[in-house]
Amino acid sequence: MSSVLNTVLSTRLSNVKSTNRVRTRPVLSTVSVSFSRRRLTVRAQEPNANEVKPQAPDKAPAASGSSFNQLLGIKGAAQETNKWKIRLQLTKPVTWPPLIWGIVCGAAASGNFHWNVEDVAKSIVCMIMSGPCLTGYTQTINDWYDREIDAINEPYRPIPSGAISENEVITQIWVLLLAGLGLAGLLDVWAGHDFPTIFWLAVGGSLLSYIYSAPPLKLKQNGWIGNFALGASYISLPWWAGQALFGTLTPDIIVLTLLYSIAGLGIAIVNDFKSVEGDRAMGLQSLPVAFGPETAKWICVGAIDITQISVAGYLLGAGKPYYALALLALIVPQIVFQFQYFLKDPIKYDVKYQASAQPFLILGLLVTALATSH
């Protein structure tokens, strides 16, 4: 053993002598060896600055990134330098359809929508208000206040990666908010409302979006309150806007849609699984963090399924058995996809599950809307 070490030491000394001049620095110390009566003491070498350490990627892999995903604002997006594409990515267009569908459901529930140019034009303006403007505002402000969490979970997203500046993000938030509120006021005038119902719904929804994301309240810190607020924003608010645009918003519809928002709570939980690491690091009590992924996934599917079954029971009790049966028929494939994808691995199959199951859920919303209109 001692002969081997002597050989190593002599080799290192010969290498030093072969160089003209070597400056030693105490930061990276070499392995030191000392002998004392056959006792060997070895001090561990400090880490090399060039040593590869595991860390989160600072950008999405260009080869595997998708330009289509980038435009939709979902994971797996390609890196982009075009500012308008980045701005669109921040608004997450993939989240607009539920809001647009909510407008359709509200219009159907009013019983006063007619397939003429004026009503179609009103619907389109209302959809632009709810989707690109106010949902875009919501997603942008959420990304802004989530920039520290995204730096852990998704560091390649536009804000944490520095692809868009702070001033540009703040400007986008204000432009989208004011555009949405302006369109809401226009719709109230167009509908001939004495009280600006749609405008105040837009104000309430925008305020809810702000306190959901921003301190000090930051509703998303609590998994129950935050996810219910998110569910109500995606189901109740657009339905109310569509129904108020073409008819009268009644208390029974408000209660029914708030009940349906519990299913929205379940849908919101699906998105929490991919952010467990960052949520835990930032002290956010999302349900997967608070209860663990195994329990949280059952809370998720329970909220979605039990809510819809309860609504089917309500329709049956209201004397609308065919609508109730239609809704139950739409719940069955959702349960199948839950077992096929989500319950197996909620992180790996989150996108596939939502793409497979959510069309049946939103069709159930339309069935319920048509049932309440008759």
C-alpha positions in Angstrom: 0.0 0.0 0.0 2.7 2.5 1.0 4.7 1.7 -2.2 1.7 2.5 -4.4 1.1 5.8 -2.6 4.8 6.7 -2.9 4.6 6.1 -6.6 1.6 8.3 -6.9 3.2 11.1 -4.9 6.4 10.9 -6.9 4.5 11.1 -10.2 2.6 14.2 -9.0 5.9 15.9 -7.9 7.5 15.2 -11.2 4.6 16.8 -13.0 4.9 19.9 -10.9 8.6 20.2 -11.7 7.9 19.9 -15.4 5.9 23.1 -15.5 7.5 26.6 -15.5 5.5 28.0 -12.6 2.4 26.8 -10.8 0.3 29.1 -8.6 -1.5 27.3 -5.9 -4.9 28.4 -4.7 -6.5 27.3 -1.4 -10.0 27.1 -2.9 -9.6 23.7 -4.6 -7.3 21.8 -2.3 -5.7 18.5 -3.4 -6.0 15.2 -1.6 -3.5 15.3 1.3 -2.0 12.2 2.7 0.0 11.8 5.9 1.7 8.9 7.5 2.2 8.4 11.2 3.2 4.9 12.5 1.2 3.1 9.7 -1.9 5.3 10.3 -3.3 6.8 7.1 -5.4 10.0 7.2 -7.1 11.1 4.0 -8.9 14.5 3.7 -11.6 14.6 1.1 -11.0 16.8 -1.9 -13.4 19.8 -2.2 -15.8 19.6 -5.2 -14.4 20.6 -8.5 -16.0 23.6 -10.1 -16.2 21.7 -13.4 -18.0 18.8 -11.8 -21.4 18.1 -13.4 -24.2 18.5 -10.8 -27.9 17.5 -11.3 -30.0 20.6 -11.9 -33.2 21.7 -13.6 -32.8 22.6 -17.2 -32.6 26.3 -17.9 -34.4 25.9 -21.2 -36.6 23.4 -23.0 -34.7 21.1 -25.3 -34.9 22.7 -28.7 -35.0 19.3 -30.5 -38.0 18.0 -28.6 -39.9 21.3 -28.1 -43.0 21.8 -30.2 -43.9 25.1 -31.9 -47.6 24.1 -31.6 -47.3 23.6 -27.9 -45.6 26.9 -27.6 -48.5 28.7 -29.2 -51.0 26.9 -27.0 -49.0 27.7 -23.9 -48.5 24.1 -22.7 -45.5 22.1 -21.6 -43.2 20.7 -24.2 -43.1 24.0 -25.9 -40.2 25.1 -28.2 -38.1 28.1 -27.2 -39.2 31.2 -29.1 -37.7 34.6 -29.6 -40.7 36.3 -31.4 -42.2 38.6 -28.8 -45.8 38.2 -30.1 -45.6 34.5 -30.0 -44.3 34.7 -26.4 -47.1 37.1 -25.5 -49.6 34.6 -26.9 -47.9 31.8 -25.0 -48.4 33.7 -21.7 -52.2 33.9 -22.3 -52.3 30.0 -22.7 -54.8 29.7 -25.5 -55.3 26.1 -24.5 -57.3 27.4 -21.4 -59.7 29.5 -23.5 -62.1 26.8 -24.7 -63.7 26.0 -21.3 -64.6 29.7 -21.0 -65.9 29.9 -24.5 -67.9 26.8 -23.9 -69.3 28.4 -20.7 -70.7 31.2 -22.8 -72.4 28.7 -25.1 -73.9 27.0 -22.1 -75.2 30.2 -20.6 -76.7 31.3 -23.9 -78.4 27.9 -24.2 -79.7 28.0 -20.6 -81.2 31.5 -21.2 -83.7 30.0 -23.8 -83.5 33.3 -25.7 -80.6 32.7 -28.1 -81.5 32.8 -31.8 -79.4 31.9 -34.8 -79.4 35.3 -36.3 -76.5 37.7 -37.1 -76.9 39.9 -34.0 -77.0 37.1 -31.5 -74.1 35.3 -33.0 -72.1 38.6 -33.1 -72.9 39.1 -29.4 -71.8 35.6 -28.6 -68.5 36.1 -30.4 -67.7 39.4 -28.6 -68.6 37.7 -25.3 -66.3 34.8 -26.1 -63.4 37.2 -26.9 -64.0 39.0 -23.6 -64.0 35.8 -21.6 -61.3 33.9 -23.5 -58.4 35.9 -25.1 -58.9 39.0 -22.9 -59.9 38.0 -19.3 -58.5 34.5 -19.4 -55.4 35.8 -21.0 -55.1 38.4 -18.3 -55.6 35.7 -15.6 -53.0 33.4 -17.1 -50.4 36.2 -17.5 -50.8 37.6 -14.0 -50.7 34.0 -12.6 -47.4 33.4 -14.5 -46.0 36.7 -13.2 -46.7 35.9 -9.6 -45.6 32.3 -10.1 -42.2 33.2 -11.6 -40.3 32.0 -8.6 -42.1 28.6 -8.6 -41.7 28.3 -12.3 -38.0 28.9 -11.9 -38.1 25.5 -10.0 -40.7 23.6 -11.9 -40.5 25.0 -15.5 -37.4 27.3 -15.7 -37.7 27.5 -19.4 -41.0 29.3 -19.4 -41.0 32.9 -20.8 -40.8 34.9 -17.6 -38.2 32.9 -15.5 -36.1 32.3 -18.6 -36.0 36.1 -19.3 -37.5 35.7 -22.8 -39.9 38.6 -22.0 -39.1 41.6 -19.7 -40.9 42.8 -16.6 -42.3 45.9 -18.2 -43.6 43.9 -21.2 -45.5 41.5 -18.9 -47.0 44.3 -16.8 -48.1 46.1 -20.0 -49.8 42.9 -21.3 -51.6 42.4 -18.0 -53.1 45.9 -18.1 -54.0 45.8 -21.8 -55.9 42.5 -21.5 -57.7 43.6 -18.4 -58.9 46.9 -19.7 -59.9 45.3 -23.1 -61.9 42.7 -21.3 -63.7 45.3 -19.0 -64.3 47.5 -22.1 -66.0 44.7 -24.0 -68.1 43.8 -20.9 -69.4 47.3 -20.8 -70.1 47.3 -24.5 -72.1 44.0 -24.1 -74.3 45.5 -21.4 -75.1 48.5 -23.6 -75.8 46.1 -26.6 -78.1 43.9 -24.5 -80.0 47.0 -23.2 -79.2 46.3 -19.5 -80.4 48.9 -17.0 -77.8 47.4 -14.6 -74.4 46.6 -16.1 -74.5 42.9 -15.0 -71.8 41.7 -17.4 -69.4 44.5 -16.5 -69.6 43.7 -12.8 -69.3 40.0 -13.5 -66.1 40.9 -15.4 -64.9 43.1 -12.5 -65.6 40.3 -10.0 -63.9 37.7 -12.1 -60.8 39.9 -12.6 -60.6 40.6 -8.9 -60.9 36.9 -8.1 -58.1 36.2 -10.6 -55.9 38.7 -8.9 -56.4 37.5 -5.3 -56.0 34.0 -6.6 -52.4 34.7 -7.7 -51.2 37.7 -5.8 -50.2 38.2 -2.2 -51.2 38.8 0.5 -54.4 36.7 0.0 -53.0 34.4 -2.8 -55.9 32.0 -2.7 -53.9 29.3 -4.5 -51.9 28.8 -1.3 -54.8 26.8 0.0 -55.7 23.8 -2.2 -59.4 23.8 -1.4 -60.2 27.5 -1.7 -57.9 28.2 -4.6 -59.0 25.3 -6.7 -62.7 26.1 -6.0 -62.1 29.7 -7.0 -60.5 28.4 -10.2 -63.3 26.0 -10.9 -65.9 28.8 -10.4 -63.9 31.1 -12.8 -64.0 28.4 -15.5 -67.6 27.2 -15.1 -69.8 29.6 -13.3 -68.6 33.0 -14.4 -68.8 32.4 -18.2 -72.1 30.7 -17.9 -73.5 33.6 -15.9 -72.2 36.1 -18.5 -73.7 34.1 -21.4 -77.1 33.8 -19.6 -77.1 37.4 -18.6 -76.4 38.5 -22.2 -79.4 36.8 -23.6 -81.8 36.3 -20.6 -82.0 36.7 -16.8 -79.6 35.2 -14.3 -81.7 33.4 -11.7 -80.8 32.2 -8.2 -81.3 28.5 -9.0 -78.8 28.8 -11.9 -76.3 30.5 -9.7 -76.6 27.6 -7.1 -76.4 24.9 -9.8 -73.4 26.3 -11.5 -71.6 26.8 -8.2 -72.3 23.2 -7.5 -70.8 22.3 -10.9 -67.7 24.3 -9.9 -66.8 21.6 -7.4 -66.1 19.5 -10.6 -64.0 22.4 -11.7 -62.1 22.1 -8.4 -61.3 18.5 -9.3 -60.1 19.5 -12.8 -57.8 22.2 -11.2 -56.2 19.6 -8.9 -55.1 17.7 -12.0 -52.7 20.6 -12.8 -51.3 20.6 -9.3 -49.5 17.3 -9.5 -46.8 18.5 -11.9 -45.9 21.4 -9.5 -45.5 19.5 -6.3 -41.8 20.1 -6.0 -42.1 23.9 -6.5 -45.3 24.2 -4.4 -43.6 22.5 -1.5 -40.5 24.6 -1.8 -42.6 27.8 -1.8 -44.9 26.7 1.0 -48.1 26.4 -1.1 -50.5 23.9 0.3 -51.9 22.4 -2.9 -53.8 19.2 -2.3 -51.0 16.9 -3.6 -48.7 18.6 -1.1 -51.1 18.6 1.8 -52.4 15.0 1.4 -49.8 13.4 -0.8 -50.3 12.4 -4.4 -52.0 9.1 -3.7 -54.8 10.6 -1.6 -55.1 13.8 -3.8 -55.7 11.9 -7.0 -58.8 10.2 -5.4 -60.0 13.5 -4.0 -59.7 14.8 -7.6 -61.7 12.1 -9.3 -64.2 12.1 -6.4 -64.9 15.8 -6.8 -65.4 15.4 -10.6 -67.6 12.3 -10.5 -69.7 12.9 -7.4 -70.6 16.5 -8.5 -71.8 15.3 -11.9 -73.8 12.4 -10.4 -75.4 15.0 -8.0 -76.4 17.2 -10.8 -77.9 14.2 -12.6 -79.9 13.5 -9.5 -81.0 17.2 -9.4 -82.2 16.9 -13.0 -84.0 13.7 -12.2 -85.8 15.3 -9.3 -86.7 18.3 -11.4 -88.7 15.9 -13.7 -86.1 15.8 -16.5 -85.1 12.1 -16.6 -83.8 12.0 -20.2 -81.4 14.8 -19.5 -80.3 13.0 -16.3 -79.7 9.8 -18.2 -77.7 11.6 -20.9 -75.5 13.2 -18.2 -75.0 9.8 -16.5 -74.0 8.3 -19.9 -71.4 11.1 -20.3 -69.9 10.3 -16.8 -69.1 6.7 -17.7 -66.3 7.3 -20.2 -64.8 9.9 -17.8 -64.5 7.2 -15.1 -63.0 4.8 -17.6 -60.3 7.3 -18.6 -59.6 8.1 -14.9 -58.7 4.4 -14.3 -56.9 4.1 -17.6 -54.7 7.2 -17.3 -55.0 9.5 -14.3 -55.1 7.0 -11.4 -52.2 5.1 -12.8 -49.9 8.1 -13.0 -51.4 11.7 -12.6 -48.1 13.3 -13.6 -47.2 11.3 -16.6 -50.8 11.1 -18.0 -52.2 14.5 -17.0 -52.5 15.9 -20.5 -53.7 12.6 -22.0 -56.3 12.2 -19.3 -57.6 15.8 -19.8 -57.7 15.5 -23.5 -59.7 12.2 -23.3 -62.1 12.9 -20.4 -62.8 16.6 -20.4 -64.8 16.6 -23.7 -67.4 14.4 -22.0 -67.5 16.8 -19.0 -68.1 19.9 -21.1 -70.8 18.1 -23.1 -72.4 17.3 -19.7 -72.4 21.0 -19.0 -74.3 21.7 -22.2 -76.8 18.9 -21.4 -77.4 20.6 -18.0 -77.8 24.0 -19.7 -80.3 22.7 -22.2 -82.2 21.0 -19.4 -82.5 24.2 -17.4 -83.8 26.1 -20.5 -86.9 23.9 -20.9 
